[in-house]
Amino acid sequence: MTTTSPLTSAQSDLIAGLPPSFRWGVATSAYQIEGAVHEDGRTASIWDTFCRVPGAVANGETGDVACDHYHRMPQDVALIQDLGVDTYRFSVAWPRVQPGGRGPANPAGLAFYDRLVDELLGRGVDPWVTLYHWDLPQELEDAGGWPARDTAYRFTDYAMLVFDQLSDRVRSWTTLNEPWCSAMLGYAYGAHAPGRRDFTAAMHAVHHLLLGHGLATQRMRAAATRPVELGITLNMGTAVAQTDSELDRAAARRADGLGTRIYLDPLRYGRYPSDVLTDLAARGVELPVRPGDLEIISAPFDLLGVNYYSSHVFSGVDDNGRAEDADGNPVERAVPRGLPTTAMDWEIFPQGLTDLLVRISRDYPGLPIVITESGAAFDDRPDETGFVRDDDRTAYLATHIAAVATARQAGADVRGYFAWSLLDNFEWAYGYDKRFGIVRVDYDTQARVPKQSALWYGDTARRVRSGVSE
């Protein structure tokens, strides 16, 4: 079955002009789909704990079963092949591979990912491993979590357990997924596991996440016996001032500083932005940088993963015109533009993706990029067969892929696009209320039904690879 394109002819031509080598992928994460949280030696992660906190997750839901991917993996890989994509980005569950976050590997846990990689390769799909997608072993959180320096070393040891097992077959590796979310949502805002609200701890977590990335990158590079691509994935958008006022421009600068530059500057240039350090000092916070840390963090890597969902306009005053919040910190308020939104209330702004990619290529040149996540949640309505005609999600994917093609024309070195997500799944603090999948999951029966967006995406990938216009 083919689908009608939601694009203008100009946008269709842009996508058709993508090179046959462009990667077309789908992405998931372990805790969101695997289930089987108590099987084969897996121990608790911070998300298993957080889901038990009253009120932390919508409807008290958990990832205990999720999409039951742990038991349905071969069928899910066959589904990926049928969709027509060439790459599957998945994460490895740290507490499944290394229970408790210390010590030797759990053979049963590693065996699952062995089977997954072999299944993918047997069906002509490239595996793309993400080593950390937020499921820190609970024992390591009890010992201090990411605000504690030792966690960076524990992560590196875990990364090598996986790398040593799979690097003979896996070329593409991401160390961390969205360290901003791990640090800010987990330690500053309390919205994600482990649910702490301590800004200083969050800033320490930023540094130790980056340190863990650098340490793991160095060790994987040294241990590689065949060519590998090593990278990190950051969630980013554009931060624009609402007006040209000094307060609004300062708010946009701060948002960009803590959302983008605090990661990319040390990763690429071995330094933290001076204005960010000044802002942190004004809040009594100093990053726990030790001699040699920034050299480790800026270890060369091969690919930058960019996760993009939306962009924001910022004001430096609140709704009442105040420039400081109740704690005396400068206001940084996201202002709606009046654009259409997804079910997450995120504004749909594909131009922001083009702008972001061009900006990265300008400010951090020489860094190949892959869009490792991009997609949208909508309130899907299946028909009597379970099929979802998701015109809104199809349009979202199409316009954002066209935005990538536009950025490439402007000189951005973007080499792939991975749709988030392959499956409807456990959406963190939203439980199962929000559906991002291009494949519908009936959580009662675990039946999978590709949506219209999946059919359009697969058709488009096949046409681009074959050089056939729409």
C-alpha positions, 0 to 999 in steps of 0.5 A, spaced: 500 500 500 502 506 498 500 513 501 499 520 498 504 525 499 503 530 504 508 535 501 508 540 496 512 538 489 518 543 491 519 539 498 518 532 494 523 534 490 528 536 496 527 529 499 527 525 492 534 529 491 537 526 498 543 521 496 542 513 496 547 513 501 542 517 506 540 513 512 533 511 513 532 508 520 527 507 526 529 508 533 526 505 540 529 505 547 530 499 552 525 501 558 520 503 553 519 497 549 522 491 552 518 489 558 521 483 562 524 487 568 525 481 572 527 476 567 534 473 566 538 477 572 535 484 570 535 488 576 532 495 578 533 501 574 531 508 576 525 508 572 523 501 575 523 505 582 520 512 579 514 508 576 513 506 583 513 513 586 505 515 587 503 521 582 510 520 578 507 517 572 500 518 569 495 512 571 501 509 575 503 505 569 510 502 569 515 499 563 514 492 566 511 489 560 511 495 555 511 492 548 514 485 550 519 486 545 524 482 550 519 476 548 517 478 541 524 481 538 524 476 532 517 479 530 519 486 531 525 485 527 521 482 521 517 488 522 522 493 521 525 489 515 518 490 512 517 497 513 523 498 508 528 502 513 535 500 513 537 502 520 535 500 527 537 504 533 536 501 540 538 502 547 541 497 551 539 496 558 544 497 563 541 493 569 540 487 564 547 487 562 550 489 568 546 488 574 547 493 580 551 497 575 558 493 577 562 487 576 562 482 570 556 482 565 550 478 566 551 472 560 543 472 559 542 479 558 548 480 553 545 474 550 539 478 548 542 483 544 547 478 541 540 475 538 538 482 536 544 484 532 544 477 529 537 478 527 537 485 524 544 483 520 540 477 518 534 481 515 539 486 512 538 492 517 544 495 520 544 495 528 545 502 531 547 501 539 545 507 544 549 505 550 545 509 555 538 511 554 536 513 562 536 506 565 541 507 570 542 501 575 538 503 582 544 501 586 548 507 582 543 512 584 543 510 591 551 511 591 550 518 588 547 517 581 550 522 575 552 528 580 557 523 583 563 522 579 564 515 580 558 514 575 562 516 569 567 510 571 562 505 572 558 507 565 565 506 562 566 499 565 559 497 562 560 500 556 566 496 554 562 490 556 557 491 551 562 494 546 567 487 547 561 483 545 558 486 539 563 491 536 565 485 531 558 486 528 556 493 530 559 499 527 555 505 529 555 507 537 552 512 541 554 513 548 549 517 551 542 519 549 540 526 551 544 528 557 540 534 558 534 530 559 538 525 564 541 532 568 535 537 568 529 532 568 532 527 572 536 532 577 533 539 577 526 539 575 524 532 578 520 530 572 524 524 570 527 519 574 530 519 579 526 525 581 530 530 584 530 537 584 537 540 586 540 545 580 547 544 583 546 536 582 543 537 575 549 541 573 554 536 576 550 531 572 552 534 566 559 534 567 559 527 569 555 525 563 560 528 558 566 525 562 563 518 561 562 519 554 569 521 553 572 516 557 567 511 554 569 514 547 577 513 548 576 506 551 572 504 545 576 507 540 582 504 543 579 497 543 576 497 536 579 491 532 574 494 526 572 501 523 567 504 528 563 510 528 562 513 535 558 519 537 553 522 542 546 524 541 543 531 544 536 533 544 536 540 541 532 546 538 533 553 536 532 559 542 530 565 539 528 572 543 521 574 543 523 581 542 529 585 541 529 587 548 535 586 553 531 581 557 529 577 552 535 576 548 538 574 555 533 569 556 534 566 549 542 566 550 541 562 557 536 557 554 541 556 548 547 556 553 544 550 558 540 547 552 546 546 547 552 550 548 554 547 555 554 540 551 557 542 544 562 547 546 566 542 551 565 536 546 568 540 540 572 545 543 574 542 550 571 548 554 565 550 557 562 557 555 564 563 559 557 566 559 554 559 562 560 559 567 558 566 569 551 565 569 552 558 574 557 562 578 551 567 579 547 562 582 552 559 586 554 553 582 561 551 580 562 545 575 566 539 578 571 540 573 578 536 574 585 537 571 584 533 564 577 532 564 576 537 558 581 533 554 577 527 555 570 530 554 573 533 547 576 526 545 574 526 537 568 522 535 565 521 528 557 523 529 553 527 532 546 525 533 541 530 533 534 529 536 529 534 534 522 535 536 520 543 537 524 549 538 522 555 542 521 563 543 523 566 549 521 572 554 525 574 559 519 576 563 514 572 566 506 573 565 506 579 570 512 582 567 517 580 573 524 579 570 526 574 576 522 568 579 521 567 586 528 564 588 531 571 585 533 567 578 532 571 571 526 569 568 526 564 562 519 563 559 517 559 553 512 563 549 507 560 544 508 562 537 501 560 535 503 554 531 499 547 531 502 543 536 502 535 537 499 531 543 505 533 547 503 541 546 510 541 542 509 546 537 510 544 530 516 548 527 520 544 521 524 550 520 527 550 526 530 543 524 533 547 518 536 553 522 539 548 528 542 544 523 545 550 519 547 553 526 551 546 528 555 546 521 557 553 522 559 553 529 561 546 530 564 545 523 566 538 520 561 534 525 557 529 521 550 529 523 544 524 523 537 525 526 537 520 531 530 522 533 524 526 530 517 524 530 510 526 534 505 524 538 498 525 536 491 522 539 491 516 534 484 513 532 484 506 529 479 504 525 475 497 526 481 493 523 486 497 528 489 501 522 491 508 523 490 513 518 495 518 521 495 524 516 498 529 522 504 524 523 505 523 516 505 530 515 510 531 521 515 526 518 515 529 511 516 536 513 521 535 517 525 530 512 524 536 507 527 541 513 533 536 513 534 536 505 533 544 505 539 544 511 543 539 506 542 544 501 545 549 505 551 545 507 549 541 513 552 534 513 546 530 515 547 523 513 540 520 516 534 521 519 531 516 524 523 516 526 521 516 533 518 511 534 518 504 531 512 502 536 507 506 540 511 505 547 511 507 555 512 514 554 516 516 561 512 520 565 506 520 561 505 512 561 502 510 555 497 516 554 502 519 548 503 515 542 509 516 538 509 510 534 509 509 526 506 502 528 500 502 533 501 497 539 494 494 542 497 494 549 491 489 551 493 484 545 500 486 543 498 486 536 502 491 531 499 494 526 503 499 521 500 506 521 499 510 514 506 514 517 510 507 517 507 506 510 509 513 507 516 513 511 518 506 508 515 508 501 519 514 501 526 510 503 525 505 498 524 511 493 530 515 495 535 509 495 533 506 488 533 513 485 526 513 483 521 519 484 515 520 487 
